[in-house]
Amino acid sequence: MTREREERAKIRLRQARRPRLAMSAMNTNNLTVQNPYMPMWWSAAMPGAGHIMVGKIIKGFSLFLWEFVINTQSHLNESICYSMLGRFQEAKDCLDLRWFFMYVTVFIFACWDSYRLTLEVNQLAVLSYREHAPLSAVKLSSIEINYLIKTNPWLGVVWSLFAPGLGHLIARNLFQGLYFLICFIVVVYESRLLESIYFTSIGHFGEATRVLDMEWALFFPSIYGFAVCDVYFRIIEANQLFKLEQTRFLEGHYMDKAFKMPV
């Protein structure tokens, strides 16, 4: 009987049209239902963030890089900083229109595309759930281990507050974790944040303000906010997949075939 169940499981694995989970030893990606306005909002905060949330990792990383390059070349964050201080003429003077208009086009595309993709992925996630697509519980390689396990989502949130990317490493999303850590290191270095914190701690507030590069420092709210939000929902979804995989395993190996599951 056990052998027959294993054969049926293999057949279902080959016939799965829409797999719910793709797990490698290095990373995890899955289909999940989300509110389409959330990825769109994060794309407005940081182009590429919404795509990463949906699961389009390469496109998201590319748009993230585009944001850093075009934003700094157009001096958009610097212009925003002057505008918030009421120094509107300086905001106009520092803005490079040649780069700015390229930024606007891709910004609108990132918001629209993340909304569209979320709707499509939501449909695939619902169909995958109805088809009872099989789930992998563990993936091994010679250098890394990945697996489904229940994790406290607030653990990922706390470590992401220390440094964006650390929470994703806890959630076993190696690619996102390393990418966010690299972005965090670059922004900390270019903004000279640690120097500013040092001068603030010894009471040299004027020097702390002088060394801080606001053009790069304004990236921090988006990077921190998205890293915390993304890892929280990723861990919750991984916990649900862990329960679902356990449920299907117990159904397939221990439940009587004559038993009818209540709807």
Secondary structure, DSSP 8 states (H G I E B T S, - for coil): -HHHHHHHHHHHHHH-SS-SEEE-SS-EEE-----THHHHHHHHHSTTHHHHHHT-HHHHHHHHHHHHHHHHHHTHHHHHHHHHTT-HHHHHHH--HHHHHHHHHHHHHHHHHHHHHHHHHHHHHHHHHHTT-----EEE-SS-EEE-----HHHHHHHHHHSTTHHHHHTT-HHHHHHHHHHHHHHHHHHTHHHHHHHHHTT-HHHHHHH--HHHHTTHHHHHHHHHHHHHHHHHHHHHHHHHHHHHHHHHHHS-TT-----
